[in-house]
């Protein structure tokens, strides 16, 4: 732990982490904007409502594999946000 202590913010060691519970529509939009910025920085852009690699022209897609309906519920929670980013999402059971 002490080998990386200088590389992380001090509050990591002093404040309890709490997962965000819910979020306002504004927070969701801000997160999507940040994701778009990071994807653009990594060489991806939206073309015709699809996220495409600027060098290869390959569209980004993700396939989630689910073994039960409970897992599928969690996966489907992320699907609309990924699609708003231009990612093609498929879910297989």
Phi and psi restraints in degrees (value plus and minus 20) as a CYANA .aco file:
   2 UNK   PHI     -89.6   -49.6
   2 UNK   PSI     -37.4     2.6
   3 UNK   PHI     -89.7   -49.7
   3 UNK   PSI     -43.1    -3.1
   4 UNK   PHI    -134.8   -94.8
   4 UNK   PSI     -18.8    21.2
   5 UNK   PHI     -73.7   -33.7
   5 UNK   PSI     -59.0   -19.0
   6 UNK   PHI     -93.3   -53.3
   6 UNK   PSI     -35.1     4.9
   7 UNK   PHI    -115.9   -75.9
   7 UNK   PSI     -25.9    14.1
   8 UNK   PHI    -140.6  -100.6
   8 UNK   PSI     135.7   175.7
   9 UNK   PHI     -80.1   -40.1
   9 UNK   PSI     122.9   162.9
  10 UNK   PHI     -79.4   -39.4
  10 UNK   PSI     -51.3   -11.3
  11 UNK   PHI     -85.1   -45.1
  11 UNK   PSI     -36.9     3.1
  12 UNK   PHI     -80.1   -40.1
  12 UNK   PSI     -52.3   -12.3
  13 UNK   PHI    -114.6   -74.6
  13 UNK   PSI     -30.0    10.0
  14 UNK   PHI    -138.5   -98.5
  14 UNK   PSI     -40.2    -0.2
  15 UNK   PHI    -134.6   -94.6
  15 UNK   PSI     119.1   159.1
  16 UNK   PHI     -90.8   -50.8
  16 UNK   PSI     114.4   154.4
  17 UNK   PHI    -100.3   -60.3
  17 UNK   PSI     116.5   156.5
  18 UNK   PHI    -149.3  -109.3
  18 UNK   PSI     107.4   147.4
  19 UNK   PHI     -84.1   -44.1
  19 UNK   PSI     122.3   162.3
  20 UNK   PHI     -85.8   -45.8
  20 UNK   PSI     117.1   157.1
  21 UNK   PHI    -128.7   -88.7
  21 UNK   PSI      94.4   134.4
  22 UNK   PHI      43.1    83.1
  22 UNK   PSI    -197.9  -157.9
  23 UNK   PHI    -189.5  -149.5
  23 UNK   PSI     130.0   170.0
  24 UNK   PHI     -94.7   -54.7
  24 UNK   PSI     142.2   182.2
  25 UNK   PHI     -79.2   -39.2
  25 UNK   PSI     -55.7   -15.7
  26 UNK   PHI     -83.8   -43.8
  26 UNK   PSI     -62.1   -22.1
  27 UNK   PHI     -83.9   -43.9
  27 UNK   PSI     -60.5   -20.5
  28 UNK   PHI     -81.7   -41.7
  28 UNK   PSI     -66.4   -26.4
  29 UNK   PHI     -81.2   -41.2
  29 UNK   PSI     -62.2   -22.2
  30 UNK   PHI     -82.6   -42.6
  30 UNK   PSI     -60.6   -20.6
  31 UNK   PHI     -84.5   -44.5
  31 UNK   PSI     -60.3   -20.3
  32 UNK   PHI     -86.1   -46.1
  32 UNK   PSI     -59.1   -19.1
  33 UNK   PHI     -81.7   -41.7
  33 UNK   PSI     -63.4   -23.4
  34 UNK   PHI     -85.7   -45.7
  34 UNK   PSI     -60.8   -20.8
  35 UNK   PHI     -82.1   -42.1
  35 UNK   PSI     -62.1   -22.1
  36 UNK   PHI     -82.3   -42.3
  36 UNK   PSI     -62.6   -22.6
  37 UNK   PHI     -81.6   -41.6
  37 UNK   PSI     -65.8   -25.8
  38 UNK   PHI     -85.1   -45.1
  38 UNK   PSI     -60.0   -20.0
  39 UNK   PHI     -85.0   -45.0
  39 UNK   PSI     -61.8   -21.8
  40 UNK   PHI     -81.5   -41.5
  40 UNK   PSI     -63.0   -23.0
  41 UNK   PHI     -81.6   -41.6
  41 UNK   PSI     -50.5   -10.5
  42 UNK   PHI    -108.0   -68.0
  42 UNK   PSI     -17.4    22.6
  43 UNK   PHI      78.8   118.8
  43 UNK   PSI       3.1    43.1
  44 UNK   PHI    -136.7   -96.7
  44 UNK   PSI     126.4   166.4
  45 UNK   PHI    -165.5  -125.5
  45 UNK   PSI     139.3   179.3
  46 UNK   PHI    -110.0   -70.0
  46 UNK   PSI     105.2   145.2
  47 UNK   PHI    -150.7  -110.7
  47 UNK   PSI     104.7   144.7
  48 UNK   PHI      31.8    71.8
  48 UNK   PSI      23.8    63.8
  49 UNK   PHI      45.2    85.2
  49 UNK   PSI       0.6    40.6
  50 UNK   PHI    -146.9  -106.9
  50 UNK   PSI     121.4   161.4
  51 UNK   PHI    -101.0   -61.0
  51 UNK   PSI     100.7   140.7
  52 UNK   PHI    -147.6  -107.6
  52 UNK   PSI     119.8   159.8
  53 UNK   PHI     -91.9   -51.9
  53 UNK   PSI     107.7   147.7
  54 UNK   PHI     -89.4   -49.4
  54 UNK   PSI     -42.4    -2.4
  55 UNK   PHI    -110.3   -70.3
  55 UNK   PSI     -59.2   -19.2
  56 UNK   PHI    -125.7   -85.7
  56 UNK   PSI     -30.7     9.3
  57 UNK   PHI      42.0    82.0
  57 UNK   PSI      -3.8    36.2
  58 UNK   PHI    -103.0   -63.0
  58 UNK   PSI     112.4   152.4
  59 UNK   PHI     -97.7   -57.7
  59 UNK   PSI     123.2   163.2
  60 UNK   PHI    -101.5   -61.5
  60 UNK   PSI     112.5   152.5
  61 UNK   PHI    -161.7  -121.7
  61 UNK   PSI     134.6   174.6
  62 UNK   PHI    -158.3  -118.3
  62 UNK   PSI     120.2   160.2
  63 UNK   PHI    -141.8  -101.8
  63 UNK   PSI     103.7   143.7
  64 UNK   PHI    -119.0   -79.0
  64 UNK   PSI     114.9   154.9
  65 UNK   PHI    -126.2   -86.2
  65 UNK   PSI     109.9   149.9
  66 UNK   PHI    -145.2  -105.2
  66 UNK   PSI     118.5   158.5
  67 UNK   PHI    -120.3   -80.3
  67 UNK   PSI     -29.5    10.5
  68 UNK   PHI    -176.1  -136.1
  68 UNK   PSI     141.7   181.7
  69 UNK   PHI     -82.1   -42.1
  69 UNK   PSI     -50.3   -10.3
  70 UNK   PHI     -85.9   -45.9
  70 UNK   PSI     -65.1   -25.1
  71 UNK   PHI     -83.4   -43.4
  71 UNK   PSI     -60.2   -20.2
  72 UNK   PHI     -79.9   -39.9
  72 UNK   PSI     -57.6   -17.6
  73 UNK   PHI     -78.2   -38.2
  73 UNK   PSI     -62.0   -22.0
  74 UNK   PHI     -87.4   -47.4
  74 UNK   PSI     -60.4   -20.4
  75 UNK   PHI     -84.3   -44.3
  75 UNK   PSI     -64.5   -24.5
  76 UNK   PHI     -85.1   -45.1
  76 UNK   PSI     -40.8    -0.8
  77 UNK   PHI     -82.6   -42.6
  77 UNK   PSI     -56.7   -16.7
  78 UNK   PHI    -105.6   -65.6
  78 UNK   PSI     -39.4     0.6
  79 UNK   PHI     -75.9   -35.9
  79 UNK   PSI     -69.0   -29.0
  80 UNK   PHI     -81.4   -41.4
  80 UNK   PSI     -58.2   -18.2
  81 UNK   PHI     -87.6   -47.6
  81 UNK   PSI     -62.6   -22.6
  82 UNK   PHI     -83.3   -43.3
  82 UNK   PSI     -60.0   -20.0
  83 UNK   PHI     -86.5   -46.5
  83 UNK   PSI     -54.7   -14.7
  84 UNK   PHI     -84.2   -44.2
  84 UNK   PSI     -48.4    -8.4
  85 UNK   PHI    -100.4   -60.4
  85 UNK   PSI     -27.9    12.1
  86 UNK   PHI      78.2   118.2
  86 UNK   PSI     -12.5    27.5
  87 UNK   PHI    -105.9   -65.9
  87 UNK   PSI     112.0   152.0
  88 UNK   PHI    -100.8   -60.8
  88 UNK   PSI     104.9   144.9
  89 UNK   PHI    -139.1   -99.1
  89 UNK   PSI     110.3   150.3
  90 UNK   PHI    -146.4  -106.4
  90 UNK   PSI     129.1   169.1
  91 UNK   PHI    -147.4  -107.4
  91 UNK   PSI     107.1   147.1
  92 UNK   PHI    -141.6  -101.6
  92 UNK   PSI     118.6   158.6
